[in-house]
Amino acid sequence: MEIPEPATEQFETYRPLLLGLAYRLLGTMGDAADVVQDAHLRWTGTEPVQTRAPRAFLVTVVARLALERLTSAKALREAYTGPWLPDPVATAALGPLDTAGLRNTVAYATLHLMERLSPAERAVFVLHEALEFSYGEIARLLDSTETNCRRMHLRTGRRLAAGRDRFALSEDDHAKLLARFLEAAQNRDAARLADLLTEDVVAWNDGGGKVRAALWPIEGGQQVIAFAADLVARYSFGTPRRVDVNGRPALAITVDGVDQFVTIDVCDGRIDAIYVILNPDKLGHITI
C-alpha cells in the first residue's frame, strides 16, 4: 500500500532528532538507524498514526524500541573481543546539538560511561538531559513512577559526573591538548607525556577481534606511557588529521596501514582517558 506523503514528510522532520536519541541510547549508529526505520514503519503503516503530539509519540516509540534492543545487546557486548567502545560519529551527522544537554549526552566519554548504567537508568538520563522530558513523562514511558525516575536521574548524574570537568576546555584547547599528546607519544617524550596525563589515566583500545589491539584497558600514567612508547617503536605512524566527532575535536591517523580514531577525556586540564577505535566496522560514520 502506498504510504501517504504527508505522513512521510512529517516523520522526516523528526528523523535527525530520533536518530540522535537512538544513538545516545544504543551507542551504535547502525542499531540506531534500524530503530528509527522501525519507528518510521509504525508511523506510516497501513493506517498512519494521527496525533496532536507527534514529537512525544515518536520519541516514546524510538525510546522503547531502543531499550528492547539495548537489553539484548548487552550480552553481545560482554562477549566482545577486548573492550567494547561506542561508534564514533561525525558531529554533523548527530542531529540537533543546540542545547547543553544535547551536546553533553552525545560526548564520547559520556557514551562510554553510560555503558555502566542499566537500560532504564540510561533512558532516564538521556530523556531528561537531552530532550528535557519531565520525570512524569519518563515514568509513563518506562511504566515506572515519577519518584523512581527522579532518583535514577540523581544517582546516574552523580555516577557520570564523578568529579570530572570534561567540558571545561574550549574546542581549540581540547584539540591542542590532543595534538600535544600524540606528538609527545610519537617522540617518545616520557616527561612531557607525564605532564599531559593524570596519574590514573586509562587507555581503551577497541579492535573488536578484527584488528590487533590491547585486549584490556591500560591503566595508570606510567603504564600508558610505556604502552605508547612500545607502539611507536614497533609501528610507523601517518600524519594525524583533525576530525569533529561527537561534538568534540578528535584525530584520525593511520598506523602501519590501519586506520584508527583517537579521542580523549579531560580532567583538570589533563588527559584522564584515551579512546582508540581500530575496528573497521566502527569507522564508517567518520571521515578517516
N, C-alpha and C positions, 0 to 999 in steps of 0.2 A: 504494500500500500504506500502511496506517495506521501511523504511527510509534509504537512502544511508549512509553507515558507515562513509565516510569522513565528511559529514555534521554534524553528531552527535559528532564525535571526535573533530572537530573544535569548536563546541559550548561548549563542556565540558572544553576546555582550558580557556574559559572566564567565566564559571559559578561562581567561587568564587568572582570574581570582580563584576559581575552582581548582585549576591545575596547581597553583601555588599552595593552596590549602592541602591538597592530597600529597604533594611533595613534602611539606612540613611534617605531615603525619606519618609518612612511609619512609622517607629518606632515599627513595629511588624514583627517578623520573619515568622509567618505563612502567612501573606499577601505578604511578600517579596518572599517567596518560590512560591506562586501561580503566582505572576507576572513573575518570571523567567521561570516558566513552560509554561506560555502563550507565552513568547518570544521564547522558545525552539520550540513550535509547529509551530510558524510562520516561524522560521528559517529552520525547517526540514519538511515543508509542502510538498504537492504533487509535487511542483516544488521548490526545495531548492534554497534559495537566493544565487546569485552569486555576490560578491562584492569584490573590492580590499581593502576595509577598513572595515573588519568585526567588529573590536572593536567599531569604531564610530557608525556603523549601529546598533549594538546590544545595546549599551548604549542608543542610541536615542529611540529604541523600548521600552526598560525597563523603561526609564525615563517617557515616555509618558503614558505607562500603569500604572505606579505607581502614576502619577499625577491624572489620572482619578479616581483611587481608593481612593486616599487621599482626594479628593474633597467630595466624598460620605461618607468617614469615619469620617470626622469632625463632622457631625451631630450626629453620633452614640456616639462619644466621649463626646459631650456636654450633652448627656442623660445618661452617665455612672454614676454608683453609687459611689460617692466620687471622689477624684482626679484621673484622668487618667494619668498613667505613662507608658513610653515605656517598651517593653520587655527587660529585662537584658539578654545578650547573652555572652557565654564564648568567651574569646578573640580568642581562637584557631579556632572558627567557623566563624570568621568575614572576612575571606579572607585576601588579602594582606594588611599589615599595614606598608609599607616600606617608607612612606613619612610622614612628619609632618601633612599635610592636611588629609591624610587617617586616622591617629591616632586621630587628634583633632575632626574631624567631626563625629567620632563614640563614643566619650566620652559620658558617660551617662548624665552628666549635659548639654552638648551641645544639645543632642537629646531632652531633656526635654524643653530647651529654644526654640528650633526650632518649638515647637508646637504653639508658638505665631505668627509665620510667616504665610503668605499666601502660598498656594502651589507653586506659581511662585517664590516667594522670597526664599522658601526652596530649590527649584530646582537650582536657580542661585547660591546660597551659596554652596551647595553640589557639583555641577558640576565644579565650579571654584576652590574651595578649595581642594576637594578630588581628582578630576580627571584632574585638570588643563586645563579644557576646556577654550578656548578663549571666550570673550564676543560675538564675531561674531558667533561662533559655537553654543553658548547657545541661541542667538537670533533666529537663524534658527530653533532650536529645539522647542522653545516656540512660534514661529511665532510673535516675538517681534522685537525691534530694539536694535542695539548694545549699543546705548546711554542709553536706558531704563534699559538694563541688568546691565550696569556698575553702574548706580545709585542705582538699587536694591541691588547690592552686597555691595556697600559702606554703604548704610543705614542698611542693615541687619548685616553687620560686626560690626557696632557700637552698635547695639541693643544687639547682642550676647556677645560682649566683656564687655560693661558696667563697665569698670574699674576693671574687675576681673582678677586674675592671677591663674586660676585653675590648670595650668600645671607647676607651679613653683616648686612644691615639687618632689623629686625623688620618685620612686615607693616604696622604703623601708620607707622613711619618711612618705609618704601618708598612707602606711599600719600601721605604728606605731601610727600615729595620730588617725586613725580609731579605733585601738585596745585600745588606751588610753581612747577614748570617751566611748566605750562600757564598759570598766572596771569601769570608774567613774560612769556611769549610773547604773550599777549593784550594786555598793557600795553606791549609793545614796549620792555621794560626790558633793554637790551643788557648793562648792567653786572651786573645780577642774573643774567641768563642765563649770562654768562661765569663767575660763581661756581658755578653749578649744573652746568656741563658740563665734561667733561675736554677737553683740547686736541685729542685725536684722536677725539672723538665721531663716530659715524656715524648718519645718519638714513635709514631704509629705508621706502619708500612702495610699497605693493602695490595697484595699481588694476586690474591684470590686463587692461588694454585696455577695461574696462567703465566705468571712471570715470577722469577726468583726474587724473594723478598723475605725480610725477617719475619719469623712466624710468631714472635711475641713482642710486646711493646718494649722499647729500650728506655729504661728508667734511670734518671739521675744525670746531672750535668756531665760528670766525668765519663760515664758510660756512653752518652750521646756523642761527646767529643771524640772518644776512641772509635766509635762506630763510623762517624763521618770521615775520620782520617783513613780508616781501612777502605772505605768506599772510594775515596779519591785516589788512594794508592793503586787500586785494582782496576778502576774503570776510567774511561775518557768521558768528559762532560762537554756538552754542546753549550751554545750561548743561551742563557735564560731569556725568556720573553714574558713580559708582564701581561697578565690576563685579569679581567674583573670577574670574579666568581663569588656567588653567594653574598653579594653586596660588599665585598672587600677585595683589595688587591691580592693577587697570588702570582705564582710563577709557573710557567710551563718550561720544561727542559728535557733534552734527550740525553740519556746516559747509555753509552755503548749501543746506540741504535734503538733503545727502548724509550718511548715517550712516557713522561710522567708529570704529575702535577704536585706542587708543593704549596702548602699554606700554613699559617701559624696562628696560635692564640697568644695573647699578650697579657701579662700581669705586672703591674707597677713598672711599665716601660721595658720589660724584658720578656723574652720568649719563654712561654710556660708549656707550650705543646706544639709539636710539629706533626703535620699530617702529610703523608706522601701516598698518592694513588698511582699504582703501576698497572693494575688490572685493566687491560684494554677495553673490556666490556663496560667500564665505568667512565671512559673518557670521551664518549660520543656527544656529550652535551656542553663541551667547551672546545674552543679552537686551540689545538696544540701547535 
